[in-house]
Amino acid sequence: MGPAAAVIHVTLPKTGACGGSYTSSKMRVDFALLFGGRDVADSAAESLRADGYEVGFQDQHDGRSIVVTASPPAAQSVDEIAAARKRMDALARELGGAFLGEGGSEQYVLPR
């Protein structure tokens, strides 16, 4: 008997007749930002909450780094997600942190 096989079904949003973009589709994407201490993480969280994001914190194994997770208040279009990525990256840089990208529960450590 051969190796086991798995079938994965993925449903993608429909595109236009010419294969247009997915900008009319909405999805939820969570973001993660890394900071070197609680004070800057709290500042980022305050800013994100003011924009309507639900915010969480993940203390990291190094005992000093903190990941701030940000969930938007509603599903976003592809264009809105792209704008949010830019906003997250700018906020992280402004506060001396790093934008990690879209969610995940991995442990991150700031480079020394």
Backbone as a printed PyTorch tensor [residue, N CA C, xyz], in Angstrom:
tensor([[[  0.8530,  -1.1730,   0.0000],
         [  0.0000,   0.0000,   0.0000],
         [  0.8960,   1.2320,   0.0000]],

        [[  0.5730,   2.2320,  -0.8240],
         [  1.3600,   3.4540,  -0.9590],
         [  1.1530,   4.3990,   0.2030]],

        [[  1.8640,   5.5460,   0.1700],
         [  1.7300,   6.5340,   1.2330],
         [  0.3220,   7.1190,   1.2730]],

        [[ -0.0870,   7.5390,   2.4450],
         [ -1.4000,   8.1510,   2.6180],
         [ -1.4500,   9.4730,   1.8620]],

        [[ -2.6130,   9.8050,   1.3680],
         [ -2.7790,  11.0570,   0.6430],
         [ -3.8210,  11.9110,   1.3380]],

        [[ -3.6880,  13.2000,   1.1960],
         [ -4.6700,  14.1220,   1.7450],
         [ -5.1280,  15.0470,   0.6350]],

        [[ -6.3960,  15.3700,   0.6430],
         [ -6.9380,  16.3110,  -0.3260],
         [ -7.3460,  17.5570,   0.4430]],

        [[ -6.8740,  18.7060,  -0.0150],
         [ -7.2040,  19.9710,   0.6330],
         [ -8.0020,  20.8000,  -0.3590]],

        [[ -9.1700,  21.2330,   0.0530],
         [-10.0090,  22.0730,  -0.7910],
         [ -9.8670,  23.5110,  -0.3400]],

        [[ -9.6210,  24.4010,  -1.2840],
         [ -9.4990,  25.8240,  -0.9920],
         [-10.5030,  26.5550,  -1.8630]],

        [[-11.3300,  27.3780,  -1.2560],
         [-12.2870,  28.1700,  -2.0100],
         [-11.7750,  29.5910,  -2.0850]],

        [[-11.5250,  30.0580,  -3.2870],
         [-11.0560,  31.4190,  -3.4880],
         [-12.2300,  32.2790,  -3.9360]],

        [[-12.1900,  33.5750,  -3.5970],
         [-13.2570,  34.4540,  -4.0600],
         [-13.2490,  34.5520,  -5.5750]],

        [[-14.4000,  34.7690,  -6.1450],
         [-14.5120,  34.8820,  -7.5980],
         [-13.8590,  36.1770,  -8.0790]],

        [[-13.2800,  36.1080,  -9.2510],
         [-12.6890,  37.2950,  -9.8630],
         [-13.6110,  37.7720, -10.9690]],

        [[-13.2910,  38.9280, -11.5370],
         [-14.0670,  39.4540, -12.6440],
         [-13.8820,  38.6060, -13.8880]],

        [[-14.6340,  38.9260, -14.9210],
         [-14.5920,  38.1570, -16.1670],
         [-13.1920,  38.1260, -16.7700]],

        [[-12.4090,  39.1500, -16.5230],
         [-11.0540,  39.2130, -17.0720],
         [-10.0180,  38.7800, -16.0430]],

        [[-10.4630,  38.1040, -14.9820],
         [ -9.5250,  37.6500, -13.9560],
         [ -9.0500,  38.7750, -13.0680]],

        [[ -9.9060,  39.7730, -12.8360],
         [ -9.5550,  40.9510, -12.0420],
         [ -9.0820,  40.6080, -10.6460]],

        [[ -8.8790,  41.6220,  -9.8520],
         [ -8.3400,  41.4300,  -8.5020],
         [ -9.4150,  40.9560,  -7.5410]],

        [[ -8.9970,  40.6540,  -6.3390],
         [ -9.8860,  40.1630,  -5.3010],
         [-10.3420,  41.3060,  -4.3980]],

        [[-10.2720,  42.5330,  -4.8660],
         [-10.5290,  43.6720,  -3.9890],
         [-11.9530,  43.7330,  -3.4780]],

        [[-12.8880,  43.0490,  -4.1070],
         [-14.2600,  43.0850,  -3.6270],
         [-14.4940,  42.0860,  -2.5020]],

        [[-13.5580,  41.1890,  -2.2690],
         [-13.6850,  40.1870,  -1.2200],
         [-13.1970,  40.7570,   0.1010]],

        [[-13.8170,  40.3340,   1.1620],
         [-13.4190,  40.7880,   2.4940],
         [-12.8950,  39.6000,   3.2880]],

        [[-11.8620,  39.8350,   4.0760],
         [-11.3230,  38.7800,   4.9380],
         [-10.7580,  39.4020,   6.2010]],

        [[-10.6090,  38.5880,   7.2090],
         [-10.0270,  39.0530,   8.4710],
         [ -8.5630,  38.6360,   8.5070]],

        [[ -7.7080,  39.6000,   8.7580],
         [ -6.2790,  39.3440,   8.8670],
         [ -5.7940,  39.9930,  10.1560]],

        [[ -5.1560,  39.2130,  11.0010],
         [ -4.5740,  39.7460,  12.2300],
         [ -3.1180,  40.0990,  11.9660]],

        [[ -2.6290,  41.0930,  12.6780],
         [ -1.2660,  41.5710,  12.4950],
         [ -0.4650,  41.3920,  13.7760]],

        [[  0.8710,  41.3160,  13.6340],
         [  1.7550,  41.1640,  14.7860],
         [  2.9010,  42.1660,  14.6840]],

        [[  3.1570,  42.8510,  15.8070],
         [  4.2450,  43.8220,  15.8970],
         [  5.0910,  43.4660,  17.1080]],

        [[  6.3880,  43.6000,  16.9960],
         [  7.3150,  43.2260,  18.0620],
         [  7.9620,  44.4650,  18.6600]],

        [[  7.9800,  44.5300,  19.9850],
         [  8.5860,  45.6580,  20.6980],
         [  9.4990,  45.1430,  21.8050]],

        [[ 10.4640,  45.9820,  22.1710],
         [ 11.4790,  45.5980,  23.1400],
         [ 11.1100,  45.8210,  24.5940]],

        [[  9.9160,  46.2870,  24.8860],
         [  9.5130,  46.4890,  26.2700],
         [  8.0410,  46.8340,  26.3780]],

        [[  7.5330,  46.7610,  27.6030],
         [  6.1060,  46.9600,  27.8590],
         [  5.6460,  48.3910,  27.5640]],

        [[  6.4770,  49.3820,  27.8800],
         [  6.0530,  50.7710,  27.6650],
         [  5.7420,  51.0570,  26.2010]],

        [[  6.6420,  50.6550,  25.2990],
         [  6.3930,  50.9140,  23.8720],
         [  5.2720,  50.0240,  23.3430]],

        [[  5.1670,  48.8180,  23.8670],
         [  4.0650,  47.9350,  23.4680],
         [  2.7320,  48.5500,  23.8820]],

        [[  2.6750,  49.1290,  25.0800],
         [  1.4550,  49.7950,  25.5370],
         [  1.1210,  51.0090,  24.6760]],

        [[  2.1380,  51.7590,  24.2580],
         [  1.9100,  52.9110,  23.3800],
         [  1.3340,  52.4660,  22.0410]],

        [[  1.8870,  51.3910,  21.4860],
         [  1.3710,  50.8620,  20.2220],
         [ -0.0680,  50.3890,  20.3980]],

        [[ -0.3250,  49.6840,  21.4860],
         [ -1.6750,  49.1710,  21.7390],
         [ -2.6760,  50.3180,  21.8670]],

        [[ -2.2980,  51.3760,  22.5210],
         [ -3.1830,  52.5340,  22.6770],
         [ -3.5350,  53.1260,  21.3050]],

        [[ -2.5430,  53.2670,  20.4570],
         [ -2.7590,  53.8030,  19.1160],
         [ -3.6620,  52.8800,  18.2940]],

        [[ -3.4270,  51.5890,  18.3760],
         [ -4.2190,  50.6290,  17.6180],
         [ -5.6640,  50.5690,  18.1130]],

        [[ -5.8470,  50.6380,  19.4240],
         [ -7.2110,  50.6460,  19.9780],
         [ -7.9690,  51.8830,  19.5050]],

        [[ -7.2710,  53.0210,  19.4190],
         [ -7.9090,  54.2550,  18.9370],
         [ -8.3910,  54.0920,  17.4960]],

        [[ -7.7410,  53.2090,  16.7390],
         [ -8.1440,  52.9220,  15.3630],
         [ -9.1790,  51.7980,  15.2890]],

        [[ -9.6200,  51.2900,  16.4370],
         [-10.6560,  50.2610,  16.4660],
         [-10.1780,  48.8280,  16.5090]],

        [[ -8.8670,  48.6190,  16.5960],
         [ -8.3330,  47.2570,  16.6390],
         [ -8.4930,  46.6460,  18.0260]],

        [[ -8.7310,  45.3370,  18.0530],
         [ -8.6770,  44.5710,  19.2960],
         [ -7.2250,  44.1580,  19.4640]],

        [[ -6.6720,  44.3930,  20.6460],
         [ -5.2340,  44.2270,  20.8590],
         [ -4.9600,  43.1460,  21.9040]],

        [[ -3.9100,  42.3750,  21.6560],
         [ -3.4520,  41.3780,  22.6160],
         [ -1.9440,  41.4740,  22.7770]],

        [[ -1.4170,  40.8300,  23.8170],
         [  0.0170,  40.8440,  24.0900],
         [  0.5260,  39.4160,  24.2430]],

        [[  1.7370,  39.1740,  23.7550],
         [  2.4190,  37.8930,  23.9510],
         [  3.8210,  38.1850,  24.4490]],

        [[  4.0830,  37.8630,  25.7240],
         [  5.4420,  38.0030,  26.2550],
         [  6.3150,  36.9440,  25.6010]],

        [[  7.5490,  37.3090,  25.3180],
         [  8.4510,  36.4070,  24.6100],
         [  9.4300,  35.7330,  25.5670]],

        [[ 10.0590,  34.6700,  25.0850],
         [ 10.9570,  33.8650,  25.9140],
         [ 12.1710,  34.6210,  26.4230]],

        [[ 12.5510,  35.6900,  25.7350],
         [ 13.7550,  36.4010,  26.1730],
         [ 13.5040,  37.2700,  27.4060]],

        [[ 12.2430,  37.3590,  27.8480],
         [ 11.9250,  38.1010,  29.0550],
         [ 11.8040,  39.6060,  28.8680]],

        [[ 12.0260,  40.1100,  27.6520],
         [ 11.9000,  41.5480,  27.4360],
         [ 11.0390,  41.8950,  26.2330]],

        [[ 11.0610,  41.0850,  25.1930],
         [ 10.3130,  41.3730,  23.9750],
         [  8.8370,  41.0370,  24.1500]],

        [[  8.0050,  41.8460,  23.4870],
         [  6.5620,  41.6540,  23.5520],
         [  5.9960,  41.7750,  22.1490]],

        [[  5.1730,  40.8130,  21.7600],
         [  4.4500,  40.8970,  20.4960],
         [  3.0740,  41.4740,  20.7940]],

        [[  2.7200,  42.5080,  20.0410],
         [  1.3840,  43.0820,  20.1020],
         [  0.6170,  42.5320,  18.9120]],

        [[ -0.5040,  41.8890,  19.1700],
         [ -1.3460,  41.4030,  18.0920],
         [ -2.5090,  42.3680,  17.9180]],

        [[ -2.8940,  42.6000,  16.6760],
         [ -3.9620,  43.5440,  16.3780],
         [ -4.9600,  42.9090,  15.4250]],

        [[ -6.2190,  42.8400,  15.8620],
         [ -7.2980,  42.2870,  15.0400],
         [ -8.2140,  43.4330,  14.6340]],

        [[ -8.4840,  43.5780,  13.3340],
         [ -9.3500,  44.6650,  12.8870],
         [-10.7810,  44.4650,  13.3730]],

        [[-11.5390,  45.5570,  13.4610],
         [-12.9200,  45.4510,  13.9420],
         [-13.8540,  44.7210,  12.9760]],

        [[-13.4630,  44.6320,  11.7030],
         [-14.3040,  43.9660,  10.6990],
         [-13.4090,  43.3990,   9.6040]],

        [[-13.9860,  42.5530,   8.7780],
         [-13.2480,  42.0220,   7.6330],
         [-12.8280,  43.1770,   6.7310]],

        [[-11.6870,  43.0030,   6.0730],
         [-11.1260,  44.0560,   5.2430],
         [-10.9300,  43.5720,   3.8140]],

        [[-10.9680,  44.5170,   2.8680],
         [-10.6710,  44.1940,   1.4800],
         [ -9.1540,  44.0580,   1.3300]],

        [[ -8.7240,  43.5610,   0.1950],
         [ -7.2950,  43.4190,  -0.0730],
         [ -6.6110,  44.7870,   0.0130]],

        [[ -7.2580,  45.8040,  -0.5470],
         [ -6.6820,  47.1520,  -0.4890],
         [ -6.5830,  47.6670,   0.9440]],

        [[ -7.6040,  47.4100,   1.7570],
         [ -7.5860,  47.8340,   3.1650],
         [ -6.4980,  47.0980,   3.9380]],

        [[ -6.3090,  45.8220,   3.6250],
         [ -5.2520,  45.0430,   4.2870],
         [ -3.8900,  45.6040,   3.9190]],

        [[ -3.6960,  45.9430,   2.6500],
         [ -2.4220,  46.5270,   2.2250],
         [ -2.1650,  47.8460,   2.9450]],

        [[ -3.1900,  48.6690,   3.0870],
         [ -3.0430,  49.9360,   3.8110],
         [ -2.7470,  49.6870,   5.2800]],

        [[ -3.3940,  48.6820,   5.8670],
         [ -3.1540,  48.3510,   7.2750],
         [ -1.7280,  47.8530,   7.4790]],

        [[ -1.2080,  47.0670,   6.5370],
         [  0.1880,  46.6070,   6.6290],
         [  1.1370,  47.7940,   6.6870]],

        [[  0.9040,  48.7810,   5.8100],
         [  1.7570,  49.9740,   5.8130],
         [  1.6460,  50.7150,   7.1330]],

        [[  0.4360,  50.8290,   7.6560],
         [  0.2100,  51.4980,   8.9430],
         [  0.9350,  50.7700,  10.0620]],

        [[  0.8310,  49.4440,  10.0830],
         [  1.4890,  48.6430,  11.1330],
         [  3.0040,  48.7980,  11.0490]],

        [[  3.5540,  48.7380,   9.8470],
         [  4.9980,  48.8700,   9.6660],
         [  5.4580,  50.2500,  10.1290]],

        [[  4.7270,  51.2880,   9.7590],
         [  5.0980,  52.6540,  10.1610],
         [  5.0260,  52.8190,  11.6710]],

        [[  3.9870,  52.2810,  12.2990],
         [  3.8480,  52.3830,  13.7540],
         [  4.9860,  51.6560,  14.4530]],

        [[  5.2930,  50.4440,  13.9980],
         [  6.3780,  49.6750,  14.6170],
         [  7.7030,  50.4250,  14.5140]],

        [[  8.0040,  50.9440,  13.3340],
         [  9.2620,  51.6840,  13.1360],
         [  9.3120,  52.9410,  14.0020]],

        [[  8.1900,  53.6620,  14.0480],
         [  8.1090,  54.8930,  14.8380],
         [  8.4420,  54.6390,  16.3080]],

        [[  8.0460,  53.4700,  16.8060],
         [  8.2500,  53.1490,  18.2210],
         [  9.4640,  52.2440,  18.4560]],

        [[ 10.2870,  52.0550,  17.4290],
         [ 11.5070,  51.2650,  17.5880],
         [ 11.2990,  49.7730,  17.5870]],

        [[ 10.1870,  49.3260,  17.0520],
         [  9.8960,  47.8990,  17.0000],
         [ 10.0150,  47.3570,  15.5970]],

        [[  9.3420,  46.2440,  15.3630],
         [  9.3630,  45.6000,  14.0490],
         [  7.9760,  45.0710,  13.7300]],

        [[  7.5640,  45.2580,  12.4830],
         [  6.3100,  44.6780,  12.0050],
         [  6.6090,  43.2530,  11.5780]],

        [[  5.9410,  42.2910,  12.1810],
         [  6.2040,  40.8800,  11.9010],
         [  5.3530,  40.3360,  10.7650]],

        [[  4.2820,  41.0200,  10.4300],
         [  3.4020,  40.5430,   9.3760],
         [  2.0710,  40.0980,   9.9440]],

        [[  1.4310,  39.2200,   9.2210],
         [  0.1410,  38.7210,   9.6470],
         [  0.3120,  37.6680,  10.7230]],

        [[ -0.5450,  37.7460,  11.7300],
         [ -0.6130,  36.8950,  12.9100],
         [  0.2770,  35.6740,  12.9880]],

        [[ -0.0110,  34.8350,  13.9210],
         [  0.8020,  33.6610,  14.1990],
         [  1.1020,  33.6100,  15.6810]],

        [[  1.3610,  32.4430,  16.1910],
         [  1.5870,  32.3210,  17.6270],
         [  3.0270,  31.9570,  17.9420]],

        [[  3.9050,  32.0890,  16.9330],
         [  5.2950,  31.7580,  17.1710],
         [  5.9120,  32.7540,  18.1410]],

        [[  7.0360,  32.3910,  18.6930],
         [  7.7640,  33.2740,  19.5820],
         [  8.7800,  34.0560,  18.7550]],

        [[  8.8400,  35.3430,  18.9620],
         [  9.7660,  36.2080,  18.2350],
         [ 10.6890,  36.8990,  19.2130]],

        [[ 11.8860,  37.1820,  18.7860],
         [ 12.8620,  37.8690,  19.6160],
         [ 13.4580,  39.0030,  18.8120]],

        [[ 13.5450,  40.1850,  19.4020],
         [ 14.1740,  41.3160,  18.7210],
         [ 15.6520,  41.0120,  18.4850]],

        [[ 16.1680,  41.3490,  17.3150],
         [ 17.6050,  41.1800,  17.1010],
         [ 18.3860,  42.1280,  18.0000]],

        [[ 19.5390,  41.6990,  18.4380],
         [ 20.3610,  42.5380,  19.3310],
         [ 21.1560,  43.5180,  18.5450]]])
